[in-house]
Amino acid sequence: MTSVATTAGADAVGRRGAALVVLCFVQFMLVLDDNVVSVALPSMRDDLGLGAAGLAWVVNAYFLAFGGLLLLFGRMADLLGRRRVFLTGVALFGAASLVCGLAQEPWQLVAGRFVQGAGSAMASPAALALIALLFPGSAERARAFGIWGGIAALGGTTGLVISGALTGLASWRWIFLINLPVALAAVVLLPRLVPESRAGRAARLDVPGAVLGTGALVALVYGLLRAGESSWGDATAAGPLVLAVVLAVAFVAVEARAAEPLVPLSFLSFRFRAVANGATLLFSAAMYAMAFLLMVHLQTVLGYRPLAAGLAYLPYGAGILAGMWLSSRAVARLGMRPALVMSFLITAAGLLLLSGVAPDDGYASGVLPGMLVTSIGCGLSLPALTVAALTGTTEENAGLGSAVLSSVQQIGGAVGVAVLIALATRRRDGLTVEGSQYAATEGFSFALVVAAVLVALGAAVIAALLGRARPPEGTPDV
């Protein structure tokens, strides 16, 4: 009997490990498509006759659907089944990738990107919820999230490299078509590895809350995207942002009275998760903006070609992996709050180092040190932040917790890119008399200093508030 039990336990562990591999590869694919189109945009323009507005929407359609639909699909995963919603999202993403790869008209590409974003909004929170339930222990959950975060970081950092290689050696269409084998493998393998899971009690989807919450997120993301393209005072940006505030207020009012709300206010007010999500908002704002600004700086000021700029990011991925490996050990030895404060401060120091990169600096002496310090701090932060933000989630609300975290990351990233790019541009334009390279460098440096301040503020929030928030039993000490 003992040997049978041991074998069964080993099989269960093996299935969990295999399921984690499949879920991580899907996340790699989803994160890859966040930025994989960047290098290929000129080729798409020439092939399909896209104008400037069309090119912007090839990027924005994905983020609008992804950021706007996360909350809705995260709750649907809890109610309808996380595995079902995940597989539906992956299948939808794969089909949309095929449409993008075969597109002959601009509208087909933009529509495909929107559906890709919707599929990603279904798959990503459901996958994170499945991992949280597959690995319930705090230590094993931290390790699983470390692997998950490392693979996601690789997707983010290698997207530009893969896009440049495929576009240069084959065609821009292959940046979409390479998604098909991953999607097909996930749809075939995951049902054999992961049982279905859903909320234990029957519940109905809160339709008014879903409409208001989704509308608020879509309006917010759209307004932030428009603000990044034009200005905060532009009517096309200010209008959606005002609408987002109105819808958010209405959402809170409806949720307070609903018998089965989409997002119970008690879930949002749980202090431990609230502090973690607040810190994630600041961290995401800084890191999304840094990635964008550094890529532009490498190409426009330091003179890197697109593929070389993508290759320059590879050590960033290695640093994140190293930080991920250290993260669970740091939490186990120091506790969650000290580990997070330390990792945020390391990240802030790296951003300050990057802010000092000058036009005549070499890669090894100028860019690489700040990139490595930032990436290690980022790798240390991400798994612990994820564990903290999902603290206390159960079979009832794991999908909702994952969706809230993903929404916070997306909104923080959109705010950071819009605000910090605007600050960099304003600083640059005020110094044009000094020379374009000097002005661009000053704008870049100023924005990264602000990013470092945001991360340091996140560290202060964690130090001041996380220790007073009592996590449930089994969570690493803070």
C-alpha positions in Angstrom: 0.0 0.0 0.0 2.8 2.4 0.8 4.5 1.9 -2.6 1.1 2.4 -4.3 0.6 5.6 -2.4 4.1 6.8 -3.1 3.7 6.1 -6.8 0.3 7.9 -6.8 1.9 10.9 -5.1 4.8 10.9 -7.5 2.4 10.8 -10.4 0.4 13.8 -8.9 3.6 15.8 -8.5 4.7 14.9 -12.0 1.3 16.1 -13.4 1.5 19.3 -11.5 5.0 19.9 -12.9 3.9 19.2 -16.4 0.9 21.4 -16.0 3.1 24.2 -14.8 5.3 23.8 -17.9 2.3 24.0 -20.2 0.8 27.0 -18.4 4.2 28.8 -18.4 4.7 28.3 -22.1 1.3 29.7 -22.8 2.1 32.7 -20.6 5.4 33.1 -22.6 3.3 33.2 -25.8 0.8 35.8 -24.3 3.5 38.1 -23.0 5.5 37.8 -26.2 2.6 39.2 -28.1 2.5 42.3 -25.8 5.5 43.7 -27.7 6.3 41.3 -30.6 4.8 43.6 -33.2 7.0 46.6 -32.3 9.9 45.8 -34.7 7.6 44.4 -37.4 5.4 47.6 -37.7 7.3 49.1 -40.6 7.0 45.8 -42.6 3.3 45.6 -41.8 2.8 49.2 -43.0 4.5 48.5 -46.3 2.8 45.2 -46.9 -0.8 46.2 -46.0 -0.7 49.9 -46.6 -1.3 50.9 -43.0 -1.4 54.6 -42.0 -0.1 56.0 -38.8 -3.4 55.6 -37.0 -3.7 52.0 -38.2 -0.2 51.2 -37.0 -1.1 52.6 -33.6 -4.2 50.4 -33.4 -2.3 47.3 -34.3 -0.7 47.8 -30.9 -3.5 49.4 -29.0 -6.3 47.0 -30.0 -4.5 44.2 -28.1 -4.0 46.3 -24.9 -7.5 47.7 -25.0 -9.2 44.2 -25.1 -6.7 42.7 -22.7 -6.8 45.4 -20.1 -10.6 46.0 -20.4 -11.8 42.4 -20.2 -9.5 40.9 -17.5 -11.9 41.5 -14.6 -14.9 40.1 -16.4 -13.1 36.9 -17.6 -11.3 36.4 -14.3 -14.7 36.2 -12.5 -16.1 34.0 -15.3 -13.3 31.6 -14.7 -14.3 31.2 -11.0 -18.0 30.7 -11.9 -17.8 28.6 -15.2 -14.6 26.7 -14.6 -11.0 27.9 -14.7 -9.7 25.1 -17.0 -12.7 25.7 -19.4 -12.1 29.5 -19.6 -8.3 29.0 -20.0 -8.7 26.6 -22.9 -11.4 28.8 -24.6 -9.0 31.7 -24.3 -6.0 29.8 -25.7 -8.1 28.5 -28.6 -9.4 32.0 -29.3 -5.9 33.4 -29.1 -4.6 30.8 -31.5 -7.5 31.4 -34.0 -6.9 35.2 -33.8 -3.1 34.6 -34.4 -4.0 32.7 -37.6 -6.2 35.6 -38.7 -3.4 38.1 -38.1 -0.8 35.9 -39.9 -3.0 35.6 -43.0 -4.4 39.2 -42.9 -4.7 40.9 -46.3 -6.4 44.1 -45.2 -5.6 46.5 -42.3 -8.9 45.9 -40.6 -8.3 42.2 -40.5 -5.0 42.7 -38.7 -6.5 45.2 -36.2 -9.6 42.9 -35.6 -7.3 39.9 -35.1 -5.2 41.8 -32.5 -8.4 42.8 -30.6 -9.5 39.2 -30.5 -6.0 38.1 -29.4 -6.3 40.5 -26.5 -9.7 39.1 -25.5 -8.2 35.5 -25.6 -5.3 36.6 -23.5 -7.7 38.2 -21.0 -9.4 34.9 -20.7 -6.3 32.7 -20.5 -3.9 34.7 -18.3 -5.9 35.1 -15.0 -7.3 31.6 -15.4 -3.8 30.2 -15.7 -2.6 32.1 -12.7 -5.5 30.9 -10.7 -4.8 27.3 -11.7 -1.2 27.6 -10.5 -2.4 29.1 -7.2 -4.7 26.1 -6.6 -2.2 23.5 -7.9 0.4 24.7 -5.4 -1.4 25.7 -2.2 1.6 25.6 0.1 3.3 29.0 0.6 6.8 27.8 -0.2 5.9 25.7 -3.3 3.5 28.5 -4.5 6.4 31.0 -4.3 8.6 28.7 -6.3 5.9 28.1 -8.9 5.2 31.8 -9.2 9.0 32.3 -9.6 9.1 30.0 -12.5 6.0 31.5 -14.0 7.4 35.0 -13.6 10.7 34.1 -15.1 9.1 32.6 -18.2 6.9 35.7 -18.5 9.9 37.9 -18.2 11.7 36.0 -20.9 8.7 36.5 -23.1 8.8 40.2 -22.5 12.6 40.6 -23.0 13.0 38.2 -26.0 9.9 39.5 -27.9 11.9 42.2 -29.7 14.7 39.7 -30.6 12.3 37.1 -31.9 10.3 39.7 -33.8 13.4 41.1 -35.4 14.8 37.7 -36.4 11.5 36.5 -37.9 10.7 39.7 -39.7 14.2 40.0 -41.1 14.7 36.3 -42.1 11.2 35.3 -43.1 8.1 37.6 -42.8 6.3 39.6 -40.2 3.4 37.1 -40.5 5.5 34.5 -38.7 5.4 36.5 -35.5 1.8 35.4 -35.3 1.9 32.0 -36.9 4.5 30.7 -34.4 1.7 30.9 -31.7 -0.3 28.1 -33.3 1.8 25.1 -32.1 1.9 26.4 -28.6 -1.9 27.0 -28.5 -2.5 23.6 -30.0 -0.3 21.8 -27.6 -1.9 23.6 -24.6 -5.4 22.7 -25.8 -4.5 19.0 -26.2 -2.3 18.5 -23.1 -3.8 20.6 -20.3 -7.1 18.6 -20.0 -5.0 15.6 -19.2 -3.0 17.3 -16.5 -5.4 19.6 -14.6 -8.8 18.9 -13.2 -11.6 21.4 -13.6 -12.1 23.8 -10.7 -14.7 26.4 -10.0 -16.3 28.2 -7.1 -17.8 25.7 -4.7 -21.3 27.3 -4.5 -23.5 28.1 -7.4 -23.5 31.8 -8.3 -24.7 34.0 -11.2 -22.6 36.5 -13.0 -23.4 40.1 -11.8 -24.4 41.5 -15.2 -24.7 45.2 -14.2 -21.4 45.0 -12.4 -19.8 43.3 -15.4 -21.0 45.9 -17.8 -20.0 48.9 -15.6 -16.6 47.3 -14.5 -15.7 46.3 -18.0 -16.8 49.7 -19.4 -14.7 51.5 -16.8 -11.6 49.5 -17.6 -12.0 49.9 -21.3 -12.6 53.6 -21.0 -9.6 54.0 -18.7 -7.2 52.0 -20.9 -8.4 53.8 -24.0 -8.0 57.2 -22.4 -4.5 56.4 -21.2 -3.5 55.2 -24.6 -4.9 58.4 -26.2 -3.1 60.5 -23.6 0.2 58.8 -24.5 -0.4 59.6 -28.2 -1.7 63.2 -27.8 -1.9 65.0 -24.5 -3.8 64.8 -21.2 -5.9 67.8 -22.2 -7.0 66.4 -25.5 -10.7 65.7 -25.7 -10.1 62.2 -27.0 -8.1 61.4 -23.9 -9.9 63.5 -21.2 -13.4 62.3 -22.3 -12.7 58.6 -21.8 -10.9 59.2 -18.6 -13.8 61.2 -17.2 -16.2 58.5 -18.4 -14.0 55.9 -16.6 -14.3 57.7 -13.3 -18.1 58.0 -13.7 -18.5 54.3 -14.5 -16.1 53.3 -11.7 -18.3 55.3 -9.2 -21.4 53.6 -10.5 -19.7 50.3 -10.3 -18.9 50.7 -6.7 -22.5 51.8 -5.9 -23.9 48.8 -7.8 -21.5 46.3 -6.2 -22.3 47.6 -2.7 -26.0 46.7 -3.2 -25.6 43.5 -5.3 -26.4 40.1 -3.7 -23.6 38.4 -5.7 -21.3 41.2 -6.8 -18.7 40.8 -9.6 -16.1 42.1 -7.2 -17.1 42.0 -3.5 -15.9 45.1 -1.8 -14.7 43.0 1.1 -12.3 41.3 -1.4 -10.8 44.7 -2.5 -10.7 46.0 1.1 -8.7 43.0 2.5 -5.7 45.0 3.6 -2.9 42.6 2.8 -3.9 42.2 -0.8 -4.8 45.9 -1.1 -1.3 46.9 -0.1 0.3 44.4 -2.4 -1.8 45.6 -5.4 -1.1 49.2 -4.6 2.7 48.5 -4.6 2.2 46.5 -7.8 0.6 49.6 -9.4 3.6 51.8 -8.6 6.1 49.1 -9.6 4.3 48.4 -13.0 4.1 52.1 -13.8 7.9 52.4 -13.4 8.9 49.2 -15.1 6.7 49.4 -18.2 7.8 53.0 -18.8 11.5 52.0 -18.3 11.3 49.2 -20.9 9.8 51.6 -23.4 12.1 54.5 -22.7 15.2 52.4 -22.7 14.4 50.8 -26.0 13.8 54.2 -27.6 17.0 55.6 -26.0 19.1 52.7 -27.3 18.0 53.2 -30.9 17.6 57.0 -31.2 20.4 58.2 -29.0 22.9 55.4 -28.8 22.4 54.4 -32.4 21.5 50.7 -32.0 19.7 48.9 -34.8 16.4 47.3 -33.8 17.8 43.7 -33.7 20.9 44.9 -31.8 18.7 46.8 -29.3 16.7 43.6 -28.8 19.8 41.6 -28.2 21.0 44.2 -25.7 18.0 43.3 -23.6 19.0 39.6 -23.2 21.1 40.2 -20.0 18.0 41.8 -18.6 16.2 38.5 -18.9 19.1 36.7 -17.3 19.1 39.1 -14.4 15.3 38.6 -13.9 15.8 34.8 -13.8 18.6 35.2 -11.2 16.3 37.4 -9.1 13.4 34.9 -9.4 15.7 32.1 -8.2 16.7 34.2 -5.2 13.2 35.5 -4.4 11.7 32.5 -2.6 14.9 32.2 -0.6 14.8 35.8 0.4 11.2 35.6 1.5 11.8 32.4 3.5 14.9 33.9 5.2 13.8 37.5 5.7 10.0 37.5 5.6 7.9 38.9 2.9 7.9 42.6 3.9 11.7 42.9 4.3 12.3 40.9 1.1 9.9 43.2 -0.9 11.4 46.4 0.6 14.9 45.2 -0.3 13.9 44.2 -3.8 12.1 47.5 -4.5 15.1 49.5 -3.3 17.5 47.4 -5.5 15.2 48.1 -8.5 15.2 51.9 -7.7 19.0 51.9 -7.5 19.2 50.2 -10.9 16.8 52.8 -12.4 19.0 55.6 -11.1 22.0 53.9 -12.7 20.2 53.7 -16.0 19.2 57.3 -15.8 22.9 58.2 -16.0 23.5 56.6 -19.4 25.1 59.2 -21.7 25.2 59.3 -25.5 28.9 58.4 -25.6 28.7 55.6 -23.1 29.5 52.1 -24.2 27.2 49.2 -23.6 29.3 47.3 -21.0 30.2 50.4 -19.1 27.0 52.4 -19.4 23.9 50.4 -20.1 24.7 46.9 -18.7 25.4 47.8 -15.0 22.0 49.6 -14.5 20.2 47.0 -16.6 21.5 44.1 -14.4 20.8 45.8 -11.1 17.3 46.7 -12.3 16.5 43.2 -13.6 17.7 41.5 -10.4 15.6 43.8 -8.3 12.6 43.1 -10.6 13.1 39.4 -10.5 13.3 39.5 -6.7 10.0 41.5 -6.6 7.7 39.8 -9.0 7.1 36.4 -7.3 6.7 37.9 -3.8 4.3 40.5 -5.1 2.2 37.9 -6.8 2.1 35.7 -3.7 1.1 38.7 -1.6 -1.6 39.9 -4.0 -3.1 36.4 -4.1 -2.9 35.9 -0.4 -6.1 34.4 1.0 -7.7 33.5 -2.3 -9.6 30.2 -2.4 -11.6 28.0 -4.7 -14.2 30.7 -4.6 -12.2 33.6 -5.9 -8.8 32.6 -7.2 -9.7 33.7 -10.7 -10.9 37.1 -9.4 -7.7 37.6 -7.4 -5.6 36.8 -10.5 -7.7 39.2 -12.7 -7.4 42.0 -10.2 -3.6 41.6 -10.1 -3.4 41.5 -13.9 -5.6 44.5 -14.2 -3.5 46.5 -11.7 -0.4 45.6 -13.7 -1.9 46.6 -17.0 -3.4 49.9 -15.7 -0.1 50.7 -13.8 1.8 50.1 -17.0 -0.5 52.2 -19.1 -0.4 55.1 -16.6 3.4 54.8 -16.3 4.0 54.8 -20.1 1.6 57.7 -20.6 2.8 59.9 -17.7 6.6 59.2 -17.9 6.8 59.5 -21.7 4.9 62.9 -21.4 7.4 64.0 -18.8 10.4 62.9 -20.9 9.0 64.7 -23.9 8.3 67.9 -22.1 11.8 67.9 -20.6 13.3 67.2 -24.0 11.3 69.9 -25.8 12.3 72.4 -23.2 16.0 71.8 -23.9 16.1 71.6 -27.7 18.4 74.6 -28.0 21.2 72.5 -26.4 21.2 69.8 -29.1 18.9 66.9 -29.9 21.0 64.2 -28.3 21.5 66.2 -25.1 17.9 67.1 -24.9 16.7 63.5 -25.5 19.1 62.2 -22.9 17.9 64.7 -20.3 14.3 63.7 -21.0 15.2 60.0 -20.6 17.2 60.6 -17.4 14.4 62.7 -15.8 11.8 60.1 -16.6 13.9 57.3 -15.1 14.5 59.3 -12.0 10.8 59.7 -11.6 10.4 55.9 -12.1 13.0 55.3 -9.4 11.0 57.6 -7.1 7.8 55.6 -7.8 9.5 52.3 -6.9 11.0 53.8 -3.7 7.5 55.1 -2.8 6.3 51.5 -3.3 9.0 50.3 -0.9 7.8 52.9 1.7 4.2 51.8 1.3 5.2 48.2 1.9 7.4 49.0 4.9 4.7 51.2 6.5 1.5 49.2 5.7 2.2 45.6 4.8 3.4 44.7 8.3 0.1 45.9 9.8 -1.9 43.8 7.4 -2.4 40.3 8.8 -2.1 37.6 6.2 -3.9 34.3 6.7 -2.2 31.4 8.4 0.4 29.8 6.2 1.6 32.9 4.4 5.3 33.8 4.9 5.8 36.2 7.8 5.9 39.8 7.0 
